[in-house]
Amino acid sequence: MATLLSSVSTLTNPSPEPFRKAYGFYSQIPNLHSFSLNKGFIRVLASTQVTISPKDSVYTKPNRKPGNNNNTRHRDHKLNDAFLQLERMVSKGHKPDVVQATNLLYDLCKANKMKKAIKVMEMMVSSGIIPDASSYTYLVNCLCKKGNVGYAMQLVEKMEDYGYPTNTVTYNSLVRGLCMLGNLNQSLQFLDRLIQKGLVPNAFTYSFLLEAAYKERGVHEAMKLLDDIIAKGGKPNLVSYNVLLTGLCKEGRTEEAIQFFRNLPSKGFEPNVVSYNILLRSLCMEGRWEEANELLAEMDGGDRSPTVVTYNILIGSLVYHGKTDHALKVLDEMVKGRFRPSAASYNPIIACLCREGKVDLVVKCLDQMFHRRCKPNEGTYNGLAMLCGVGKVQEAFAIIQSLGNKQNSSPQEFYKYVITSLCRKGKTYQAFQLLYEMTKYGFTPDSYTYSSLIRGLCMEGLIEEALEIFVVMEEYDYKPDVDNFNALLLGLCKSRRTDLSLEVFQMMIEKGQMPNETTYTILVEGIAHQDELELSAEVLKELQLRQVVSESTVERLVMQYDFEGIEV
């Protein structure tokens, strides 16, 4: 394990030279710099005869429950049979049962079979059935949440052609979906369309638009949009004004934010605790303590009474300005006020004490957490990792070991969770340092731990170091499995090194590791993200013919990237 730690020692002082490029795993990849993305994957795929193996996600722990994959397949078969039966019934001119058809629509949405769900809705309407508003809105909302706003818009247009009216709630889903995709102009066009149809936008509509406006164009443009909305007879609520208040504070325009806040009563609204918290955060982060105290004095009851969030803002801001003692006093006052602190209340204090190397105070703070029945979370462990940065690795591990003894899970599972948490937050080097200490006490890294480390390194842009992990694994007679390769492939694709990922894919097969559905999905999406949509579609079509990706995965990818020529 010492080799594992030393292999990433360059993380603290990255060398400009390639990382052990001529050694091990990295040097085994052929034609590294001459690989053609346009031809590579088809050639690699053609040279391999693979079948689908159980799908294990690289994002979550594999589900080891027996029969899980069989249950999924059984569910998919039942849904497909029900869909085909409905299709046959409608084609013969029969009217389907509205309850059964609606339940099928919901089940298809939950199974991510969105195209079939759309088809069910169309078959219901074409048969003369009027679907209830909730199922229609649910389908549109599902499509928008999955990023398939184009399909949602087409569905709404078809439904309107059938004479089925669209309500404000459905339009809100479209507006929000477009805003999430950064299409503010199109969202505004939809707003005009909504008004022309006689529908009245509600406060949620305006809040979505205003938030998108300040994020895309700045709060000045969002203010102008608010003026336009009011001029057209719109009636935003306090939520809309809080959105703009947030925008002013995030742009550092605190004086304007204060004036905006004070003018809220003239707009017909009394600030609530959310309004106060937004402004309080800005004042505290700027160290304007007197003004912050004056604002706190106003939070004297009703809708503006302080909450746990208020106290957490004060604690985090005080710690940010190096006033840890004051933060601890606020924490005590919070408890006296009968508020229950959360891990988020303690984490900034713990992180600061760890950066300062004050181990005794860290232990005291953690003891207080447990005494107050406050359970540590990922943020707590990330804070403790700060001790590694001041040369107190063993102390950090001793504290984490002590926390592990108080958990219900086994030490093995607990240590895996800590390593994964650190890697997920960009603290991979500290994860390696603690891992070295953990192995002294019997912890053995497993596939999931290695995958977490690989993902962490890739996330920090340390691709060559991630490749080197495979060398270390083989040195310790640990054979990399499909999850480890998937973690690497995902990292390479996210780094826009799909050319290299295809070579790793080929070597994966040569080493006897058969790809699973996750492997193929990563590669198809990696090619698509490099603007090679035609090639990505061609690859997906080939994979579909070979039956190595599920129907639901094909459908999701076709809808997400708008592939043509692929039947789903």
N, C-alpha and C positions, 0 to 999 in steps of 0.2 A: 504493500500500500504506500510505502514511502516513494516508490517509483511513480505512483499515480499522482502524488502531491507535487513531486519535483517536475513532473511533465507539464504542469501548468504554472510553474513559478514565474514564467514570463508575463503572467497576467498583471503583476504589480509593476513591472518594467518591460513592456512589450518590446521585443526586438524587431528591427526593420527587416532582418533576414528571415527567409522562410523557415518555419519551425520544423527542424529535423526532416526536411523534405525528402531526403533520399532514403529514409528508413521506414520499414514496416508497411503498414496499411496504405499510407499515402503513395509510396513508391510502386505499389502493386497496381494502381489504376492506370490502364493503358491509354495511350493517345490523348493525354489529358488536355493538351492545348489545341488539338486539331479536330476535336469532335464536332460534328455538324448536328445541330439541334433538328434541322429540317429533315434529316434522314436517319438520325441516330436511333430514335426510339422505335421506329417501325422496323429497323434492322434488328435491334435487340429483341423486340417482341417476336419477330419472325423466327429467331433462333432459339426461342424457349417454348417449351410445351408445358404450360402451367395451368393449374386448376385452382379454384377459389378455396382458400383455407379459412378457418373461423376468423371473423373480423374482430380485431382488438384495436381499440382506438389508441392513438399516440397521445391523445389529450387527457385521458382519464385512465384510472387503473382498470385493467382488464376485468371483466365480470366473470368470475370463476364458477358461478352457479351452474350446476349441471343442467343441461337441456335448454339453456338460455337461447342459443342460436336456433334450436329446433322450434322453440316457442315462437320466435320471430318469423321463421319460415312458415309455420302453421298459420299464424295470423295473416301473413301476406297472401297465402293461398286462399284463405277464407274471404279476404277482402276482394281478391281478384275474381273469385267465383261469384260473389254477390254483385260485383260490378258488371260482369258478363251477363248474369241473369237479368239485371235491370236493363241492360242494353238490348237484349233479345226481346224483352217484354215491350219496350218502347218501339222497337223496329216493327213489331207486329200490330202496332196501333193501340196497345193496352195502356191504361193509365196506372202508373205505379202507386203503391201505398205511400202517402206523404210522410208518415212517421218513419217507416223503414228507410225511405230514400234520404230523409234528413239525417237519421242516425248513421247511414252509410257515409254521407258527406262529412260528418264530424269525425268518423273513424279514419277516413282517408286523409283528412287534414292532420290528424294526430300521427299518422304513419308516414307523413311527409310525401304523400302521393297527390300532389297538388293538381296536376293536369287531370287526373281522373276525378278529383273533387269538383273541378270546374265543369267537367263533362256531365257530372251528375246534376249540377245546378241547371245546366242548359237543357238536359233531358227532362227535368221536372217542369221547367217553364214551357218548353215546346209541347209537352203533353197536357198543358192547360192547368197544371198545378201551380198555385201561388205559394211560393216558399215564405216562411215567416221571416220577418225583418232581422231577427237575431241570427239565424243561420246564414243569411246573405251577408250581413255585416261581419260575421265571424270569418267567413271565407275571404272576403276582401282584406280584412285585418291580418289574417294569417299570411296571405300573399305579400302584403306590404312589409310585415315584420321579417320575412325571409328575403327581402330585397327584390322581390318580383313585382315591382310596381307597374311595369309595363303590362304584365298579364292581368293585374288587378284593374287597370284602366280599360283594357279591352273587354273584360268581363262586365264592367259597369256600362260601357257603351252598348254591348249586346243586350244586357238586361233592359236598358232604356229603349232599345229598338223593339223589344218584346212588349213594351208598355209598362214595365215594372219600374216604379219611381225610386229614385235614390234619395235617401234622407241625409241630414246634416252629419250624422254620426259616421255614415259610410264615407262621405266626402272627407271628413276629418282624417280617416285612415289613409286616404290617398294623399292628402296634403302633408300629413306627417311623414309618410313614406318618401315623398319627393324631397321634403326638407332634409331627411336623414341622408339622402343621396346627394345633397348639395345642389338641388335643382330649384332654387328659390323662384326664378322667373316663371317656371312652369307651375309652381305652387300658387303664385299670384294669379296666373291665368285661370287656374282652377277656382280660385276664390271669386273671380269675376263671373265665371260660368255658374257657380253656385248661386250667386246673387241674381243673375239673369233668370234662373229657373224658379225664382221666388223663394228659395231657401234662405234661412237666416243663419249666418255663421255664428257660432257660439264662442265663449271665452277660450275654449280649448283651441279652436281654429286660430285665433289671434295669437295665442301664446306660442304655438308651433311656428308660425310665420315670423314673429318678432325674434324668437330665439335663433332661427335660421338666419335672419337678416343681420343680427349683430355678429354672429359667428363668421358669416361669409363676407360681409361688407363693412362691419364696424357698427358701433352703437349709434353714430350720427345718422346713418342710413336707416337704422331701426327706428330711431325717433321720428324721422320723416314718414316712415311707413305708418307709425302709430297715428300721426296727424292725418294722413290720408284715410285711414280706417275710420277715425272719428268724423272726418268731413263727409264720409259716405254714409254716415248714420250708424256705424258700428259702435258697439258698447263693450269695450274691453273691461275685464274685472281686475282685481288686485293682483292676481297671478301674472297677468300681462305686464303690469307696472313693475312687479318684482323681477321679471325677466330683464327689463331694461335697467333696473337698479343694479342687477348683477353685472350686466354688460359694462356700465360706467365704472364699477369697482374693478373689474378685471382689466380694464384699459388704464387703470391708475388715475382716473379722473375723479378723485375723492371729493373735491370741493363741489363739483357739479352733482355728484351722487348725494351729498348732504342736502343741497338745495332741492334736488328732485324729491328726496325723501320728505323734506319739510313741506313741499307743495302738494303732497298726496291728499291731504284733507280738502284742498281746493278742487281736487278732481272728484271728490265725493267718496274718498276711501280713507279709513284710519289704518295706519301701518299695523301689521300683525307681527308676531314673533319672528316669522321668516324675514320680513322686511328689516327688522332690527338686527337679526343675526347677520344678514348680508352686509349691512353697513358697519356693524361691530367688527366683523372679521377684517375689513379693509382698514379701519382705524387702528386696530391692535397690531396688524402686520406692519403698519407704518410707525408704530411706537407712539401713537398719539393717545397716551393713557388718560389724560384729563378729560378729553372729549369722549373717550370710551366709557369712563366712569359716569359722566353726565348722561350718556345714552342708557347705561345700565340702570341709572336711577329712575329713568322713565318707564322701565319694564316692571311695572308695579301691580300687574294683575290682568285678568281677562285674557284677551287674545294675544297680549304681548308679554305674558309671564315667561320668565326664563325657562329653558328646557335643558336636557342633558347636552344637546348640541351647543347651546350658549356657553355652558361651562367648558366643553371640549375646545371651543374656539379660544377662550381665554387661556386655557392650559397650553395649547399648542403654540399660541402667539408668545406667551411668556417664555416658554422654552426656546423658541426661535430667537428671542432677544437675550438669551443667556440668563434669564431670571428663574432658574429652576426652583429656588427656595420659595418664591412667590407662587409658582405653579403648584407646589405641594400644599401651600396654604389654601389655594382655591379648591384643590381636591378635597381637603378636609371640610371646607365650607360647603362644598357640594353634598357631602354625606350628611352634614348637620341639617341641610335643607331637605333631607329625605329624598334626595335623588340617588339612584343606584349607578355608580360609575361602571363604565364598560371597559373592555381592553383598550379601546380607542382613547379613553381618558388617561390611561397609564402609559401607553406606548411611547408618546413623545418624551416623557420624563425618563423612562428606562433607556431609550436610545441616547439621550443626552448624557446621562450618567455613565453609560457604557463608553461613549466617545471620550469622556474625561477619565476613564479607567477607575471609577469609584465603585469597586466591586461590592464593598460592604453595604453601601447605600442601595445598590441594585438588588441585592438579596433582601434587604429590609423592605423595599418597595414591592417585590414579588410576594413576600410573606403577607404584606398588607392586602395585596390583591386577593390572595386565597382566603384570607380572613373575612374579606367582604364578598366572598363567593363570586369573584370575577375571574373567569377562565381565560388564560392566555390564548392568543391567536397567532396567525402568521406574522402580523406586525410586531408582536412581542419577540418572536424568535429572530426576526430581521434586526430588531433593535439590539438583542443580545450579541448578534454577530459583529456588532461594532467593536466589541472587546478584542476581537481578532486583529483589528486595525491598529490597536495600541499594544500589541505584543502579548495579549493575555488570552491566548487560545485555550490553554488548559483550564483557566478559570471559567471561560465561556462554556466549555464542554461540561465542567463540573455542575454549573447551574442548570444547563439543559438536561443533564443526567438526572438531577434532583427533580426537575419538573416532570420528567418522564416517569419517575417512580410514583408520581401522584396521578398519573393518567390511567384510564381503564384499559387502554390498548397495551400490547406487548412492546418491550423495548425495540424489537426489530421494526414493527410498524411505526412506532413513534419516531425513531431516527429517520426512517424513510420520509415521513411527513416533514420533518425539519429540513432535511436536505432538499426536498422538492420545493418547499416554501422559499428557501434562500435562492435557489436557481431561478425560480419564477420571478423573483424581485431583482434580478441582476446582480446577485451576490454569489456568483459561482466560485470565486477564489476562496471566500470564507467557507463555502460549503465543502470545498476540498480540504481546507485546514481542519474543520471539525470532523470530517469523515475519517481523516487519519487518526484522530483521537478515538473516535467511535470504534474503529477496528481493533484497537488495543483491548477493548472490553467485549470482544466477541461478535461485534456487528459485521455481518457479511453482506456487501452490496449485492443486490439481485438485479434482474433485468430492468425493473422499474427505476431503481436508483441510477443505474448507468444511463438510462434514457433521459432521466431528469438532468443529469450532468451534461449530456450531449446537447439537449435542448437549450440549457442555460448558456453554454459556450457559443452555440450558434446565434442565440438571441443577442449576445454581446459582440457579435461579428468575428468571433475567434474560430473560424471554420477549420483551419489547419490543426488547431489544438483539439477540436472535436473529432477530427479524423484520427488523431493520435490516441484518443481514448481506446479505440479498437485495438491498437497495438498493445496497450497496457492490459486490456482484457485478455488477449491471447497469451500474454506473458504469464498471466495467472491461471492459465488453462480454463478460462471462461469463454465459451463459444458464443459470440454475438448472435442474438436471435432476431426475428423479424421486427419486433418492437424497437430494438436498438437501431436497426437499419432505417426503419420508418422515421424515427426521431431525426436521424442524420439527413435523410432525404428531404424532410420538411424544412429543416434548417437551410439546406442548400437552395431549395426552391424559393424560400422567403428571401434569401440573399441574391436572388436572380442568377443563381449558378445552376440552372436546369441542365446545362450541358454536362457539368460534372456529376449531377445527380443521376443522369442516365448511365454514366460509366459505373457509378457505385451500384446502381440497379443490376447491371450486367454482372458485376463481381459478386454481388449478393447471391445470385443464382448459381454462379460457379462454386461458391462456398457451401452450397447445399441448403440455403435458406429460401424456401418458397414464398413468393410475395402473397399478400392477402389483399382484400378489397381496399383497405386503407392505403396500402402501397400504391395501387393504381390510381386511386383518387388524388393522392398527393401529386403524382406526376402529371396527371391530366390538368389539374389546376395550376401546377407550376408552369406548364407550357402555355396555358391560357394567359397567365399573368405576364408572360413575356410577349404578349400581343401576337401570338401565333395561334389565333382562334381556329383557322382552318385545319391546321395540323392537330390541334387539341381535339377537335371534333372527329377527325379521321381516326385518331388513336382510340377515342371513346367508342366509336362505332366498331372498331376491330375487337375491343375488349368485350363489347356487348355480344358480338357474334361468337366469341369464345366462351361466353357465359361465366366470366370471372368477376363481373360486377353485378350487383343486385339491381332489380328493376327500379327500386326507389332511389338508388344512387344515380342511375342513368337519368331518371326524371329530374332529380334535383339539379344535376349539372347542365342538362339541356335547358332548363328554365333559367338558371343563374347566368349562363353565358350565351343564351339565345342561339344555341346550335341548331343548324338546319339539317334535314336529311336523316334524322335519327328517330325511329319510331319508339314511342313510349306508351 
